[in-house]
Amino acid sequence: MLLVLFKRFIGKAKYEQSGALATDCLEEQVMNVQAGDMSLRNRIIIDYQPFIAKITSRFCRRYIDPSRDDEFSIALDGFNEAMNKFSTESGRSFLSFAETVIRRRLIDYLRKEQRFQQQVPLSSFEVEDEESQIINPVEVHQAVQHYEKERTVEDRGAEIKDFNKDLSHYGISFTDLVECSPKHIDSRQLLMGIGRKLANDDHLMSLLRTKKMLPIKELLDQLDVSRKTLERNRKYLIAIALIYSGTYPYLRDYLYGDPTSTERSG
């Protein structure tokens, strides 16, 4: 999350501090692009990438990473298309026009990618946008929901693969976790609390990741538990600590949804 916020901050600062391409002269800049200034076209595209990412993220209802998400490339093409088609006679600002074009390209992309099929008559919901183009908000909303669901499944699968690889460095497999998972609720609550404490302690996590071993001695200095408890549940504790300290949002949500997990933070 900190990395995402940092990227957004950098992007916003770059966009707001771009003196050469201020919004009050952007329309004139676009006219020069249409006259054949390719160098200026490239500069505008580079400087307004934060704007494009913002519009795309808002449409997709999630953060869009310009370096890896296909949606950003689609939006970038839409922004470039907008520079070709913009007219000052429309009375609209270029950024407003560009947002409309980007949104349409993303809608087309979602329909194509998900092969969205209309299952019920939705024509009564169709409306005209600013340029008298027909847009069906219900269809768009359903397409976005379906697309997000598909992406969630894909992202969760990728996350599980990454976690499995992380576990392998400690000689642990998913099969091991199933076998060593505590059966009693009170035991699970105790171990999850220990796992969270381990994950929140930078020194202990450094020992864990460096030595690839549970720092039993150091934990015993901080916890009122027996060595036997820590040793017997070594694999389970390591797995919990890795989930809470790593980049595994879906797995963390799974732990939060566990009825034995009483904390939402940590």
Helices and strands as residue ranges (DSSP letters): H 2-16, G 23-25, H 26-34, H 38-47, H 49-60, H 70-85, G 88-90, H 94-114, G 123-125, E 127-128, E 134-135, H 137-168, H 174-180, H 185-200, H 202-211, H 216-222, H 227-232, H 234-245, H 249-257
